[in-house]
């Protein structure tokens, strides 16, 4: 039986972990996965609020599918004079994509959206559920 012993260096794993964490920490902030939202529902509607502070209304797009909504947009980085020295920047910029899936169908034509004070609010009407119909079974003769 030929067994091979592999010596593991725990510091190498720690170094890889540290580089990965620090590179994420010091990389520029983007909007990629930082779009907080709030989804509620009642008997007739879904209500979706999405935080998009500093976004221009025209740069936000909402697309409705069969049982999903896709919201995407972009906040461009402000251009500064070339001679200006930037000490640090905590303002997020870039594009974002967010998709919301629903359990029931909704009326795509009746969705309303409002954008005010950095909050996008959507009212998404549910499709009226049809009641079950009793089917009579005929006897074969």
C-alpha positions in Angstrom: 0.0 0.0 0.0 1.5 3.3 -1.1 0.3 6.2 1.1 1.4 9.7 0.5 1.6 12.2 3.4 0.9 15.8 2.4 2.2 18.4 4.8 -0.3 21.3 5.2 0.8 24.9 5.9 -1.9 26.6 8.0 -0.3 30.0 7.4 -0.8 29.6 3.7 -4.5 29.2 4.2 -4.6 32.1 6.6 -2.8 34.2 4.1 -5.2 33.4 1.3 -8.2 34.1 3.5 -6.7 37.5 4.6 -6.0 38.5 1.0 -9.5 37.7 0.0 -11.2 39.5 2.9 -9.0 42.6 2.6 -9.4 42.8 -1.1 -13.2 42.8 -0.7 -13.0 45.3 2.2 -10.8 47.8 0.4 -12.3 47.5 -3.1 -14.6 50.4 -4.2 -18.2 50.1 -3.1 -20.6 49.2 -5.8 -24.4 48.8 -6.0 -24.0 45.2 -7.2 -25.7 43.5 -4.2 -26.5 46.4 -1.9 -30.1 47.2 -2.9 -32.2 46.8 0.3 -35.9 46.2 -0.2 -39.1 45.4 1.6 -41.8 43.1 0.2 -45.3 42.7 1.8 -48.7 41.5 0.5 -52.3 41.5 1.3 -55.3 39.8 -0.3 -55.2 41.9 -3.5 -51.6 43.3 -3.9 -47.9 42.9 -3.4 -46.1 46.0 -2.2 -42.4 46.4 -2.9 -40.2 49.2 -1.7 -36.6 49.4 -2.9 -34.0 51.8 -1.5 -32.2 53.6 -4.3 -30.9 56.8 -2.8 -29.2 59.2 -5.2 -30.5 57.5 -8.3 -31.9 59.4 -11.2 -35.5 58.2 -11.9 -34.6 57.8 -15.6 -31.8 55.4 -14.9 -34.1 52.8 -13.1 -35.8 50.2 -15.2 -38.5 47.8 -14.0 -39.5 44.8 -16.2 -42.3 42.4 -15.3 -42.3 38.7 -16.3 -44.9 36.0 -15.6 -44.2 35.7 -11.9 -41.2 37.9 -11.4 -40.0 41.5 -11.5 -36.5 42.5 -12.6 -35.3 45.9 -11.4 -32.0 47.3 -12.7 -30.2 50.6 -13.1 -27.0 52.4 -12.8 -25.6 55.2 -10.7 -22.7 56.9 -12.4 -19.6 58.0 -10.5 -19.3 61.8 -10.3 -16.4 63.2 -12.3 -14.0 65.4 -10.4 -11.4 67.7 -11.7 -8.1 66.0 -12.5 -6.3 68.2 -10.1 -8.6 67.3 -7.2 -7.0 64.9 -4.7 -9.4 62.3 -3.3 -8.8 61.4 0.3 -11.4 58.7 0.3 -14.7 57.8 -1.2 -17.6 56.0 0.5 -20.2 56.8 -2.1 -21.5 53.7 -4.0 -21.8 53.7 -7.7 -22.2 51.3 -10.5 -25.0 49.1 -11.9 -27.4 46.9 -10.0 -29.7 44.0 -10.8 -32.4 42.6 -8.6 -35.0 40.0 -9.4 -38.1 39.2 -7.2 -40.0 36.0 -7.7 -43.6 35.6 -6.6 -45.7 32.6 -5.8 -48.9 33.8 -7.5 -49.4 35.5 -10.8 -49.9 39.3 -11.0 -51.4 41.7 -13.4 -48.4 43.2 -15.3 -50.5 45.9 -17.0 -51.8 47.3 -13.6 -48.4 47.7 -11.8 -47.9 51.2 -10.5 -44.5 52.6 -9.5 -43.5 55.8 -7.8 -40.0 57.1 -7.0 -39.6 59.7 -4.3 -36.9 60.6 -1.8 -34.7 57.7 -2.9 -37.4 55.0 -2.4 -39.0 53.2 -5.4 -42.5 51.9 -4.4 -44.4 49.5 -6.5 -47.9 48.2 -6.1 -48.3 44.9 -7.9 -52.0 43.7 -8.2 -52.5 40.0 -7.9 -54.6 38.2 -10.5 -57.9 37.2 -9.1 -57.9 33.6 -8.3 -60.7 31.7 -10.0 -62.9 29.7 -7.8 -62.9 25.9 -8.2 -65.7 24.6 -10.4 -67.3 21.3 -9.5 -67.2 19.0 -12.5 -70.1 16.5 -12.7 -69.1 13.0 -13.8 -71.5 11.3 -16.1 -72.2 7.7 -15.7 -71.3 5.4 -18.7 -74.1 3.3 -19.9 
